[in-house]
Amino acid sequence: MEDISKVVVFNAPLEKVWKAVSTAEGIASWFMPNDLQAEMGYEFTFDAGQFGMSPCKITELDPPHLIGFDWGKDWHLQFQLKDLDGKTEFHLIHSGWGEDKVTETGAPHTVIRGVMDQGWGELEKLRAVVEA
């Protein structure tokens, strides 16, 4: 199955966007509670509410341009940032989808991928945080 890929440009400096996607407080402000620390190999969790705690592990790190982590048993999230003279291009890649895979809660990836694609949308919650 195809990766989810979203590219948006924020009217915010690179460092502000980096803090919003590479710190526990930053990610909690637009996504979900977590205990992330931007350290290679660091294991953390997302508090996915009714779906429980989701284990994650930092697998890519190149501050302030790239952070990537495994999420749950199948997924990988990568946030790529590029400075555009005071603005920031943000590229989200959500990979690990498979037609024969199911989530930890038993939901098929063929259904959840569409839900997640819509959920990422145009990243308006992140935009509100970094452009405030």
BELHUBEL-V199193 format. One record per residue. N is the residue number from 1. RES is the residue in one small letter. PHI is phi as a letter, one per 40 degrees, with the letter a starting at -180 (NA if undefined). PSI is psi as a letter, one per 40 degrees, with the letter a starting at -180 (999 if undefined). OMEGA is omega in whole degrees, 0 to 359 (none if undefined). Layout:
# BELHUBEL-V199193
N,RES,PHI,PSI,OMEGA
N,RES,PHI,PSI,OMEGA
This chain:
# BELHUBEL-V199193
1,m,NA,i,183
2,e,c,i,174
3,d,c,i,167
4,i,c,h,181
5,s,b,h,179
6,k,b,h,176
7,v,b,h,178
8,v,b,i,175
9,v,b,h,179
10,f,b,i,175
11,n,c,g,183
12,a,a,i,180
13,p,c,i,182
14,l,d,d,184
15,e,c,d,180
16,k,c,d,178
17,v,c,d,179
18,w,d,d,180
19,k,c,d,181
20,a,c,e,182
21,v,b,e,184
22,s,b,e,177
23,t,b,i,179
24,a,d,d,181
25,e,c,d,180
26,g,c,d,181
27,i,c,d,178
28,a,c,d,183
29,s,c,e,181
30,w,b,e,184
31,f,b,c,177
32,m,a,i,179
33,p,d,i,185
34,n,a,i,175
35,d,b,f,181
36,l,c,i,166
37,q,b,h,184
38,a,c,g,178
39,e,b,h,179
40,m,d,h,179
41,g,g,e,183
42,y,c,h,178
43,e,c,h,182
44,f,a,i,180
45,t,b,i,166
46,f,c,h,174
47,d,c,g,185
48,a,c,f,175
49,g,f,b,183
50,q,c,e,180
51,f,c,e,176
52,g,g,a,182
53,m,c,h,180
54,s,b,h,179
55,p,c,i,180
56,c,b,i,177
57,k,a,h,178
58,i,c,h,181
59,t,b,e,179
60,e,a,h,180
61,l,a,h,176
62,d,a,g,184
63,p,c,i,352
64,p,c,f,186
65,h,b,e,186
66,l,a,h,168
67,i,b,h,179
68,g,b,i,180
69,f,a,i,172
70,d,c,i,183
71,w,b,h,182
72,g,g,a,186
73,k,c,e,187
74,d,b,d,193
75,w,c,i,172
76,h,b,h,175
77,l,b,h,177
78,q,b,h,175
79,f,b,h,179
80,q,b,h,180
81,l,b,i,179
82,k,b,h,179
83,d,c,h,177
84,l,b,g,179
85,d,f,g,177
86,g,g,e,173
87,k,b,i,181
88,t,b,h,171
89,e,c,h,182
90,f,b,h,180
91,h,b,h,176
92,l,b,h,174
93,i,b,h,179
94,h,b,h,185
95,s,b,i,177
96,g,h,e,182
97,w,c,i,177
98,g,a,h,181
99,e,c,d,181
100,d,b,e,183
101,k,b,i,173
102,v,b,i,178
103,t,c,i,177
104,e,d,d,179
105,t,c,e,176
106,g,g,e,180
107,a,c,h,181
108,p,c,i,177
109,h,d,d,181
110,t,c,d,177
111,v,c,d,186
112,i,c,d,179
113,r,d,d,178
114,g,c,d,178
115,v,c,d,181
116,m,c,d,179
117,d,d,d,178
118,q,c,d,180
119,g,c,d,177
120,w,c,d,177
121,g,f,b,179
122,e,b,e,178
123,l,f,f,183
124,e,c,d,178
125,k,c,d,177
126,l,c,d,178
127,r,d,d,181
128,a,c,d,180
129,v,c,d,188
130,v,c,d,180
131,e,c,e,180
132,a,c,999,none
